[in-house]
Amino acid sequence: MRASDMKVTIKDLGVSAQEQLRERLDRAASLRCNDHGQSVVALTINGRENGWFDTRWTTCCESLEQQASAIVKQRC
Ligand SMILES: [Zn+2]
């Protein structure tokens, strides 16, 4: 059973960084918005900037994006 249909695109990241991210991405994908009942639609990661993942989210609203972003956007 799939946890989510979140579409993930990762650019300019090595295999080890992707491994490191996998568990965080699973958690972000399993989030549901309290207001809209939606999961995250899509996430694009454009490599790293100043030691942080550079992420771009497609979500139903700001509040879901903030929750998902807080999970993924830790120092790497
Ligand atoms: Zn929402």
PDB file of the backbone (N, CA, C, O) and the ligand in Angstrom, with CONECT records:
HET     ZN  A 101       1
ATOM      1  N   MET A   1       0.846  -1.200   0.000  1.00  0.00           N
ATOM      2  CA  MET A   1       0.000   0.000   0.000  1.00  0.00           C
ATOM      3  C   MET A   1       0.874   1.240   0.000  1.00  0.00           C
ATOM      4  O   MET A   1       1.805   1.355   0.797  1.00  0.00           O
ATOM      5  N   ARG A   2       0.577   2.142  -0.875  1.00  0.00           N
ATOM      6  CA  ARG A   2       1.394   3.351  -0.961  1.00  0.00           C
ATOM      7  C   ARG A   2       0.937   4.361   0.075  1.00  0.00           C
ATOM      8  O   ARG A   2      -0.258   4.576   0.278  1.00  0.00           O
ATOM      9  N   ALA A   3       1.919   4.979   0.728  1.00  0.00           N
ATOM     10  CA  ALA A   3       1.602   5.968   1.752  1.00  0.00           C
ATOM     11  C   ALA A   3       1.102   7.248   1.116  1.00  0.00           C
ATOM     12  O   ALA A   3       0.316   7.983   1.714  1.00  0.00           O
ATOM     13  N   SER A   4       1.556   7.513  -0.087  1.00  0.00           N
ATOM     14  CA  SER A   4       1.261   8.814  -0.670  1.00  0.00           C
ATOM     15  C   SER A   4       1.554   8.808  -2.158  1.00  0.00           C
ATOM     16  O   SER A   4       2.262   7.937  -2.664  1.00  0.00           O
ATOM     17  N   ASP A   5       1.004   9.782  -2.844  1.00  0.00           N
ATOM     18  CA  ASP A   5       1.310   9.974  -4.257  1.00  0.00           C
ATOM     19  C   ASP A   5       2.264  11.133  -4.451  1.00  0.00           C
ATOM     20  O   ASP A   5       2.378  11.664  -5.556  1.00  0.00           O
ATOM     21  N   MET A   6       2.943  11.530  -3.405  1.00  0.00           N
ATOM     22  CA  MET A   6       3.844  12.681  -3.525  1.00  0.00           C
ATOM     23  C   MET A   6       4.897  12.418  -4.600  1.00  0.00           C
ATOM     24  O   MET A   6       5.583  11.396  -4.589  1.00  0.00           O
ATOM     25  N   LYS A   7       5.004  13.356  -5.513  1.00  0.00           N
ATOM     26  CA  LYS A   7       5.970  13.239  -6.595  1.00  0.00           C
ATOM     27  C   LYS A   7       7.263  13.921  -6.155  1.00  0.00           C
ATOM     28  O   LYS A   7       7.260  15.097  -5.793  1.00  0.00           O
ATOM     29  N   VAL A   8       8.350  13.186  -6.189  1.00  0.00           N
ATOM     30  CA  VAL A   8       9.619  13.731  -5.727  1.00  0.00           C
ATOM     31  C   VAL A   8      10.602  13.819  -6.884  1.00  0.00           C
ATOM     32  O   VAL A   8      10.830  12.838  -7.593  1.00  0.00           O
ATOM     33  N   THR A   9      11.180  14.993  -7.068  1.00  0.00           N
ATOM     34  CA  THR A   9      12.229  15.186  -8.062  1.00  0.00           C
ATOM     35  C   THR A   9      13.480  15.665  -7.345  1.00  0.00           C
ATOM     36  O   THR A   9      13.448  16.666  -6.628  1.00  0.00           O
ATOM     37  N   ILE A  10      14.572  14.956  -7.536  1.00  0.00           N
ATOM     38  CA  ILE A  10      15.813  15.330  -6.857  1.00  0.00           C
ATOM     39  C   ILE A  10      16.893  15.600  -7.894  1.00  0.00           C
ATOM     40  O   ILE A  10      17.186  14.761  -8.745  1.00  0.00           O
ATOM     41  N   LYS A  11      17.476  16.790  -7.804  1.00  0.00           N
ATOM     42  CA  LYS A  11      18.535  17.166  -8.740  1.00  0.00           C
ATOM     43  C   LYS A  11      19.821  17.462  -7.990  1.00  0.00           C
ATOM     44  O   LYS A  11      19.803  18.029  -6.898  1.00  0.00           O
ATOM     45  N   ASP A  12      20.918  17.078  -8.581  1.00  0.00           N
ATOM     46  CA  ASP A  12      22.232  17.457  -8.063  1.00  0.00           C
ATOM     47  C   ASP A  12      22.479  17.002  -6.636  1.00  0.00           C
ATOM     48  O   ASP A  12      23.076  17.731  -5.844  1.00  0.00           O
ATOM     49  N   LEU A  13      22.029  15.812  -6.306  1.00  0.00           N
ATOM     50  CA  LEU A  13      22.341  15.254  -4.995  1.00  0.00           C
ATOM     51  C   LEU A  13      22.952  13.878  -5.185  1.00  0.00           C
ATOM     52  O   LEU A  13      22.495  13.097  -6.019  1.00  0.00           O
ATOM     53  N   GLY A  14      23.985  13.583  -4.412  1.00  0.00           N
ATOM     54  CA  GLY A  14      24.615  12.271  -4.480  1.00  0.00           C
ATOM     55  C   GLY A  14      23.745  11.197  -3.860  1.00  0.00           C
ATOM     56  O   GLY A  14      22.751  11.486  -3.194  1.00  0.00           O
ATOM     57  N   VAL A  15      24.134   9.952  -4.090  1.00  0.00           N
ATOM     58  CA  VAL A  15      23.364   8.816  -3.594  1.00  0.00           C
ATOM     59  C   VAL A  15      23.270   8.832  -2.072  1.00  0.00           C
ATOM     60  O   VAL A  15      22.219   8.523  -1.511  1.00  0.00           O
ATOM     61  N   SER A  16      24.356   9.187  -1.410  1.00  0.00           N
ATOM     62  CA  SER A  16      24.342   9.152   0.058  1.00  0.00           C
ATOM     63  C   SER A  16      23.375  10.189   0.615  1.00  0.00           C
ATOM     64  O   SER A  16      22.694   9.927   1.606  1.00  0.00           O
ATOM     65  N   ALA A  17      23.308  11.352  -0.006  1.00  0.00           N
ATOM     66  CA  ALA A  17      22.367  12.378   0.445  1.00  0.00           C
ATOM     67  C   ALA A  17      20.931  11.922   0.218  1.00  0.00           C
ATOM     68  O   ALA A  17      20.048  12.203   1.028  1.00  0.00           O
ATOM     69  N   GLN A  18      20.706  11.220  -0.883  1.00  0.00           N
ATOM     70  CA  GLN A  18      19.357  10.715  -1.149  1.00  0.00           C
ATOM     71  C   GLN A  18      18.960   9.655  -0.130  1.00  0.00           C
ATOM     72  O   GLN A  18      17.817   9.609   0.324  1.00  0.00           O
ATOM     73  N   GLU A  19      19.930   8.797   0.225  1.00  0.00           N
ATOM     74  CA  GLU A  19      19.680   7.798   1.269  1.00  0.00           C
ATOM     75  C   GLU A  19      19.303   8.479   2.576  1.00  0.00           C
ATOM     76  O   GLU A  19      18.374   8.077   3.276  1.00  0.00           O
ATOM     77  N   GLN A  20      20.057   9.516   2.873  1.00  0.00           N
ATOM     78  CA  GLN A  20      19.865  10.272   4.109  1.00  0.00           C
ATOM     79  C   GLN A  20      18.469  10.899   4.138  1.00  0.00           C
ATOM     80  O   GLN A  20      17.863  11.037   5.201  1.00  0.00           O
ATOM     81  N   LEU A  21      17.974  11.271   2.976  1.00  0.00           N
ATOM     82  CA  LEU A  21      16.684  11.946   2.873  1.00  0.00           C
ATOM     83  C   LEU A  21      15.490  11.002   2.888  1.00  0.00           C
ATOM     84  O   LEU A  21      14.371  11.417   3.190  1.00  0.00           O
ATOM     85  N   ARG A  22      15.720   9.751   2.570  1.00  0.00           N
ATOM     86  CA  ARG A  22      14.599   8.871   2.265  1.00  0.00           C
ATOM     87  C   ARG A  22      13.565   8.816   3.388  1.00  0.00           C
ATOM     88  O   ARG A  22      12.360   8.922   3.157  1.00  0.00           O
ATOM     89  N   GLU A  23      14.069   8.646   4.608  1.00  0.00           N
ATOM     90  CA  GLU A  23      13.154   8.501   5.733  1.00  0.00           C
ATOM     91  C   GLU A  23      12.370   9.794   5.967  1.00  0.00           C
ATOM     92  O   GLU A  23      11.185   9.761   6.298  1.00  0.00           O
ATOM     93  N   ARG A  24      13.048  10.934   5.790  1.00  0.00           N
ATOM     94  CA  ARG A  24      12.362  12.230   5.938  1.00  0.00           C
ATOM     95  C   ARG A  24      11.305  12.412   4.863  1.00  0.00           C
ATOM     96  O   ARG A  24      10.224  12.941   5.123  1.00  0.00           O
ATOM     97  N   LEU A  25      11.629  11.964   3.642  1.00  0.00           N
ATOM     98  CA  LEU A  25      10.658  12.102   2.550  1.00  0.00           C
ATOM     99  C   LEU A  25       9.436  11.235   2.806  1.00  0.00           C
ATOM    100  O   LEU A  25       8.309  11.633   2.511  1.00  0.00           O
ATOM    101  N   ASP A  26       9.668  10.036   3.361  1.00  0.00           N
ATOM    102  CA  ASP A  26       8.538   9.168   3.695  1.00  0.00           C
ATOM    103  C   ASP A  26       7.623   9.834   4.709  1.00  0.00           C
ATOM    104  O   ASP A  26       6.398   9.771   4.605  1.00  0.00           O
ATOM    105  N   ARG A  27       8.246  10.475   5.692  1.00  0.00           N
ATOM    106  CA  ARG A  27       7.429  11.136   6.718  1.00  0.00           C
ATOM    107  C   ARG A  27       6.669  12.322   6.129  1.00  0.00           C
ATOM    108  O   ARG A  27       5.495  12.534   6.434  1.00  0.00           O
ATOM    109  N   ALA A  28       7.356  13.096   5.277  1.00  0.00           N
ATOM    110  CA  ALA A  28       6.690  14.244   4.650  1.00  0.00           C
ATOM    111  C   ALA A  28       5.539  13.776   3.764  1.00  0.00           C
ATOM    112  O   ALA A  28       4.491  14.417   3.696  1.00  0.00           O
ATOM    113  N   ALA A  29       5.752  12.652   3.090  1.00  0.00           N
ATOM    114  CA  ALA A  29       4.733  12.137   2.170  1.00  0.00           C
ATOM    115  C   ALA A  29       3.500  11.639   2.911  1.00  0.00           C
ATOM    116  O   ALA A  29       2.403  11.607   2.352  1.00  0.00           O
ATOM    117  N   SER A  30       3.681  11.250   4.165  1.00  0.00           N
ATOM    118  CA  SER A  30       2.552  10.693   4.912  1.00  0.00           C
ATOM    119  C   SER A  30       1.741  11.766   5.640  1.00  0.00           C
ATOM    120  O   SER A  30       0.722  11.462   6.260  1.00  0.00           O
ATOM    121  N   LEU A  31       2.188  13.005   5.565  1.00  0.00           N
ATOM    122  CA  LEU A  31       1.430  14.099   6.182  1.00  0.00           C
ATOM    123  C   LEU A  31       0.097  14.298   5.486  1.00  0.00           C
ATOM    124  O   LEU A  31      -0.034  14.077   4.283  1.00  0.00           O
ATOM    125  N   ARG A  32      -0.887  14.719   6.262  1.00  0.00           N
ATOM    126  CA  ARG A  32      -2.166  15.140   5.686  1.00  0.00           C
ATOM    127  C   ARG A  32      -2.491  16.518   6.231  1.00  0.00           C
ATOM    128  O   ARG A  32      -2.271  16.799   7.409  1.00  0.00           O
ATOM    129  N   CYS A  33      -3.012  17.367   5.374  1.00  0.00           N
ATOM    130  CA  CYS A  33      -3.404  18.698   5.795  1.00  0.00           C
ATOM    131  C   CYS A  33      -4.644  18.624   6.692  1.00  0.00           C
ATOM    132  O   CYS A  33      -5.616  17.945   6.363  1.00  0.00           O
ATOM    133  N   ASN A  34      -4.602  19.319   7.813  1.00  0.00           N
ATOM    134  CA  ASN A  34      -5.751  19.318   8.728  1.00  0.00           C
ATOM    135  C   ASN A  34      -6.958  20.021   8.122  1.00  0.00           C
ATOM    136  O   ASN A  34      -8.100  19.669   8.420  1.00  0.00           O
ATOM    137  N   ASP A  35      -6.714  20.994   7.287  1.00  0.00           N
ATOM    138  CA  ASP A  35      -7.802  21.783   6.718  1.00  0.00           C
ATOM    139  C   ASP A  35      -8.391  21.155   5.457  1.00  0.00           C
ATOM    140  O   ASP A  35      -9.599  21.229   5.232  1.00  0.00           O
ATOM    141  N   HIS A  36      -7.545  20.540   4.638  1.00  0.00           N
ATOM    142  CA  HIS A  36      -8.002  20.102   3.325  1.00  0.00           C
ATOM    143  C   HIS A  36      -7.940  18.593   3.110  1.00  0.00           C
ATOM    144  O   HIS A  36      -8.425  18.091   2.097  1.00  0.00           O
ATOM    145  N   GLY A  37      -7.339  17.860   4.067  1.00  0.00           N
ATOM    146  CA  GLY A  37      -7.253  16.412   3.929  1.00  0.00           C
ATOM    147  C   GLY A  37      -6.349  15.945   2.806  1.00  0.00           C
ATOM    148  O   GLY A  37      -6.396  14.781   2.405  1.00  0.00           O
ATOM    149  N   GLN A  38      -5.528  16.846   2.298  1.00  0.00           N
ATOM    150  CA  GLN A  38      -4.644  16.520   1.175  1.00  0.00           C
ATOM    151  C   GLN A  38      -3.248  16.153   1.673  1.00  0.00           C
ATOM    152  O   GLN A  38      -2.823  16.587   2.744  1.00  0.00           O
ATOM    153  N   SER A  39      -2.551  15.354   0.884  1.00  0.00           N
ATOM    154  CA  SER A  39      -1.131  15.155   1.144  1.00  0.00           C
ATOM    155  C   SER A  39      -0.343  16.105   0.227  1.00  0.00           C
ATOM    156  O   SER A  39      -0.906  16.803  -0.616  1.00  0.00           O
ATOM    157  N   VAL A  40       0.972  16.100   0.428  1.00  0.00           N
ATOM    158  CA  VAL A  40       1.821  16.951  -0.397  1.00  0.00           C
ATOM    159  C   VAL A  40       1.762  16.464  -1.847  1.00  0.00           C
ATOM    160  O   VAL A  40       1.862  15.265  -2.104  1.00  0.00           O
ATOM    161  N   VAL A  41       1.601  17.384  -2.783  1.00  0.00           N
ATOM    162  CA  VAL A  41       1.479  17.005  -4.191  1.00  0.00           C
ATOM    163  C   VAL A  41       2.846  16.694  -4.788  1.00  0.00           C
ATOM    164  O   VAL A  41       3.029  15.660  -5.430  1.00  0.00           O
ATOM    165  N   ALA A  42       3.796  17.583  -4.577  1.00  0.00           N
ATOM    166  CA  ALA A  42       5.100  17.398  -5.205  1.00  0.00           C
ATOM    167  C   ALA A  42       6.195  18.122  -4.440  1.00  0.00           C
ATOM    168  O   ALA A  42       5.964  19.136  -3.782  1.00  0.00           O
ATOM    169  N   LEU A  43       7.374  17.576  -4.548  1.00  0.00           N
ATOM    170  CA  LEU A  43       8.552  18.193  -3.939  1.00  0.00           C
ATOM    171  C   LEU A  43       9.706  18.124  -4.933  1.00  0.00           C
ATOM    172  O   LEU A  43       9.986  17.074  -5.511  1.00  0.00           O
ATOM    173  N   THR A  44      10.367  19.261  -5.118  1.00  0.00           N
ATOM    174  CA  THR A  44      11.581  19.287  -5.926  1.00  0.00           C
ATOM    175  C   THR A  44      12.740  19.715  -5.039  1.00  0.00           C
ATOM    176  O   THR A  44      12.646  20.715  -4.327  1.00  0.00           O
ATOM    177  N   ILE A  45      13.821  18.968  -5.081  1.00  0.00           N
ATOM    178  CA  ILE A  45      15.019  19.341  -4.339  1.00  0.00           C
ATOM    179  C   ILE A  45      16.114  19.672  -5.345  1.00  0.00           C
ATOM    180  O   ILE A  45      16.539  18.829  -6.135  1.00  0.00           O
ATOM    181  N   ASN A  46      16.558  20.926  -5.292  1.00  0.00           N
ATOM    182  CA  ASN A  46      17.591  21.392  -6.217  1.00  0.00           C
ATOM    183  C   ASN A  46      18.939  21.448  -5.502  1.00  0.00           C
ATOM    184  O   ASN A  46      19.494  22.524  -5.279  1.00  0.00           O
ATOM    185  N   GLY A  47      19.448  20.286  -5.153  1.00  0.00           N
ATOM    186  CA  GLY A  47      20.767  20.257  -4.524  1.00  0.00           C
ATOM    187  C   GLY A  47      20.779  20.927  -3.165  1.00  0.00           C
ATOM    188  O   GLY A  47      19.766  20.990  -2.469  1.00  0.00           O
ATOM    189  N   ARG A  48      21.938  21.420  -2.809  1.00  0.00           N
ATOM    190  CA  ARG A  48      22.119  22.002  -1.490  1.00  0.00           C
ATOM    191  C   ARG A  48      22.613  23.431  -1.604  1.00  0.00           C
ATOM    192  O   ARG A  48      23.351  23.783  -2.524  1.00  0.00           O
ATOM    193  N   GLU A  49      22.191  24.244  -0.652  1.00  0.00           N
ATOM    194  CA  GLU A  49      22.664  25.618  -0.616  1.00  0.00           C
ATOM    195  C   GLU A  49      23.068  25.940   0.810  1.00  0.00           C
ATOM    196  O   GLU A  49      22.247  25.876   1.725  1.00  0.00           O
ATOM    197  N   ASN A  50      24.327  26.283   0.999  1.00  0.00           N
ATOM    198  CA  ASN A  50      24.841  26.621   2.327  1.00  0.00           C
ATOM    199  C   ASN A  50      24.555  25.551   3.366  1.00  0.00           C
ATOM    200  O   ASN A  50      24.254  25.863   4.519  1.00  0.00           O
ATOM    201  N   GLY A  51      24.646  24.300   2.964  1.00  0.00           N
ATOM    202  CA  GLY A  51      24.451  23.201   3.913  1.00  0.00           C
ATOM    203  C   GLY A  51      22.990  22.832   4.149  1.00  0.00           C
ATOM    204  O   GLY A  51      22.700  21.977   4.986  1.00  0.00           O
ATOM    205  N   TRP A  52      22.070  23.459   3.426  1.00  0.00           N
ATOM    206  CA  TRP A  52      20.648  23.129   3.559  1.00  0.00           C
ATOM    207  C   TRP A  52      20.134  22.635   2.219  1.00  0.00           C
ATOM    208  O   TRP A  52      20.589  23.069   1.161  1.00  0.00           O
ATOM    209  N   PHE A  53      19.180  21.721   2.287  1.00  0.00           N
ATOM    210  CA  PHE A  53      18.547  21.305   1.047  1.00  0.00           C
ATOM    211  C   PHE A  53      17.701  22.451   0.512  1.00  0.00           C
ATOM    212  O   PHE A  53      16.961  23.102   1.250  1.00  0.00           O
ATOM    213  N   ASP A  54      17.830  22.679  -0.796  1.00  0.00           N
ATOM    214  CA  ASP A  54      17.049  23.719  -1.463  1.00  0.00           C
ATOM    215  C   ASP A  54      15.766  23.070  -1.992  1.00  0.00           C
ATOM    216  O   ASP A  54      15.793  22.372  -3.005  1.00  0.00           O
ATOM    217  N   THR A  55      14.651  23.302  -1.307  1.00  0.00           N
ATOM    218  CA  THR A  55      13.416  22.577  -1.616  1.00  0.00           C
ATOM    219  C   THR A  55      12.341  23.490  -2.195  1.00  0.00           C
ATOM    220  O   THR A  55      12.248  24.666  -1.844  1.00  0.00           O
ATOM    221  N   ARG A  56      11.546  22.936  -3.073  1.00  0.00           N
ATOM    222  CA  ARG A  56      10.385  23.635  -3.619  1.00  0.00           C
ATOM    223  C   ARG A  56       9.179  22.710  -3.504  1.00  0.00           C
ATOM    224  O   ARG A  56       9.197  21.584  -3.999  1.00  0.00           O
ATOM    225  N   TRP A  57       8.142  23.195  -2.852  1.00  0.00           N
ATOM    226  CA  TRP A  57       6.988  22.351  -2.520  1.00  0.00           C
ATOM    227  C   TRP A  57       5.764  22.738  -3.330  1.00  0.00           C
ATOM    228  O   TRP A  57       5.551  23.907  -3.650  1.00  0.00           O
ATOM    229  N   THR A  58       4.960  21.728  -3.656  1.00  0.00           N
ATOM    230  CA  THR A  58       3.628  21.973  -4.203  1.00  0.00           C
ATOM    231  C   THR A  58       2.631  21.359  -3.229  1.00  0.00           C
ATOM    232  O   THR A  58       2.545  20.138  -3.099  1.00  0.00           O
ATOM    233  N   THR A  59       1.876  22.222  -2.546  1.00  0.00           N
ATOM    234  CA  THR A  59       0.933  21.759  -1.526  1.00  0.00           C
ATOM    235  C   THR A  59      -0.371  22.533  -1.652  1.00  0.00           C
ATOM    236  O   THR A  59      -0.455  23.525  -2.376  1.00  0.00           O
ATOM    237  N   CYS A  60      -1.394  22.059  -0.931  1.00  0.00           N
ATOM    238  CA  CYS A  60      -2.691  22.730  -0.992  1.00  0.00           C
ATOM    239  C   CYS A  60      -2.650  24.079  -0.275  1.00  0.00           C
ATOM    240  O   CYS A  60      -3.423  24.978  -0.606  1.00  0.00           O
ATOM    241  N   CYS A  61      -1.755  24.226   0.702  1.00  0.00           N
ATOM    242  CA  CYS A  61      -1.709  25.476   1.436  1.00  0.00           C
ATOM    243  C   CYS A  61      -0.386  25.637   2.193  1.00  0.00           C
ATOM    244  O   CYS A  61       0.404  24.701   2.319  1.00  0.00           O
ATOM    245  N   GLU A  62      -0.181  26.831   2.681  1.00  0.00           N
ATOM    246  CA  GLU A  62       1.042  27.203   3.367  1.00  0.00           C
ATOM    247  C   GLU A  62       1.294  26.351   4.611  1.00  0.00           C
ATOM    248  O   GLU A  62       2.434  25.993   4.909  1.00  0.00           O
ATOM    249  N   SER A  63       0.231  26.034   5.324  1.00  0.00           N
ATOM    250  CA  SER A  63       0.409  25.334   6.594  1.00  0.00           C
ATOM    251  C   SER A  63       0.952  23.921   6.382  1.00  0.00           C
ATOM    252  O   SER A  63       1.802  23.462   7.146  1.00  0.00           O
ATOM    253  N   LEU A  64       0.471  23.238   5.360  1.00  0.00           N
ATOM    254  CA  LEU A  64       0.991  21.901   5.056  1.00  0.00           C
ATOM    255  C   LEU A  64       2.441  21.996   4.591  1.00  0.00           C
ATOM    256  O   LEU A  64       3.271  21.160   4.948  1.00  0.00           O
ATOM    257  N   GLU A  65       2.736  23.005   3.804  1.00  0.00           N
ATOM    258  CA  GLU A  65       4.109  23.188   3.326  1.00  0.00           C
ATOM    259  C   GLU A  65       5.063  23.395   4.491  1.00  0.00           C
ATOM    260  O   GLU A  65       6.173  22.863   4.492  1.00  0.00           O
ATOM    261  N   GLN A  66       4.635  24.164   5.478  1.00  0.00           N
ATOM    262  CA  GLN A  66       5.499  24.416   6.628  1.00  0.00           C
ATOM    263  C   GLN A  66       5.766  23.150   7.424  1.00  0.00           C
ATOM    264  O   GLN A  66       6.887  22.927   7.881  1.00  0.00           O
ATOM    265  N   GLN A  67       4.743  22.321   7.593  1.00  0.00           N
ATOM    266  CA  GLN A  67       4.940  21.056   8.301  1.00  0.00           C
ATOM    267  C   GLN A  67       5.917  20.153   7.566  1.00  0.00           C
ATOM    268  O   GLN A  67       6.832  19.586   8.164  1.00  0.00           O
ATOM    269  N   ALA A  68       5.709  20.028   6.263  1.00  0.00           N
ATOM    270  CA  ALA A  68       6.555  19.146   5.462  1.00  0.00           C
ATOM    271  C   ALA A  68       7.980  19.677   5.414  1.00  0.00           C
ATOM    272  O   ALA A  68       8.945  18.923   5.527  1.00  0.00           O
ATOM    273  N   SER A  69       8.090  20.971   5.247  1.00  0.00           N
ATOM    274  CA  SER A  69       9.394  21.606   5.149  1.00  0.00           C
ATOM    275  C   SER A  69      10.195  21.443   6.439  1.00  0.00           C
ATOM    276  O   SER A  69      11.412  21.263   6.408  1.00  0.00           O
ATOM    277  N   ALA A  70       9.502  21.507   7.560  1.00  0.00           N
ATOM    278  CA  ALA A  70      10.177  21.364   8.855  1.00  0.00           C
ATOM    279  C   ALA A  70      10.788  19.966   9.000  1.00  0.00           C
ATOM    280  O   ALA A  70      11.814  19.802   9.660  1.00  0.00           O
ATOM    281  N   ILE A  71      10.166  18.976   8.391  1.00  0.00           N
ATOM    282  CA  ILE A  71      10.692  17.614   8.469  1.00  0.00           C
ATOM    283  C   ILE A  71      11.936  17.459   7.591  1.00  0.00           C
ATOM    284  O   ILE A  71      12.947  16.900   8.016  1.00  0.00           O
ATOM    285  N   VAL A  72      11.841  17.960   6.375  1.00  0.00           N
ATOM    286  CA  VAL A  72      12.910  17.706   5.410  1.00  0.00           C
ATOM    287  C   VAL A  72      14.074  18.673   5.572  1.00  0.00           C
ATOM    288  O   VAL A  72      15.234  18.305   5.389  1.00  0.00           O
ATOM    289  N   LYS A  73      13.750  19.906   5.914  1.00  0.00           N
ATOM    290  CA  LYS A  73      14.784  20.928   5.883  1.00  0.00           C
ATOM    291  C   LYS A  73      15.555  20.985   7.200  1.00  0.00           C
ATOM    292  O   LYS A  73      15.462  21.943   7.966  1.00  0.00           O
ATOM    293  N   GLN A  74      16.311  19.927   7.426  1.00  0.00           N
ATOM    294  CA  GLN A  74      17.255  19.945   8.528  1.00  0.00           C
ATOM    295  C   GLN A  74      18.638  20.031   7.922  1.00  0.00           C
ATOM    296  O   GLN A  74      18.831  19.777   6.733  1.00  0.00           O
ATOM    297  N   ARG A  75      19.588  20.391   8.749  1.00  0.00           N
ATOM    298  CA  ARG A  75      20.951  20.484   8.226  1.00  0.00           C
ATOM    299  C   ARG A  75      21.419  19.145   7.698  1.00  0.00           C
ATOM    300  O   ARG A  75      21.139  18.097   8.281  1.00  0.00           O
ATOM    301  N   CYS A  76      22.139  19.192   6.581  1.00  0.00           N
ATOM    302  CA  CYS A  76      22.571  17.947   5.966  1.00  0.00           C
ATOM    303  C   CYS A  76      24.079  17.956   5.788  1.00  0.00           C
ATOM    304  O   CYS A  76      24.647  16.988   5.282  1.00  0.00           O
TER     305      CYS A  76
HETATM  306 ZN    ZN A 101      -4.240  22.523   3.078  1.00  0.00          ZN2+
END
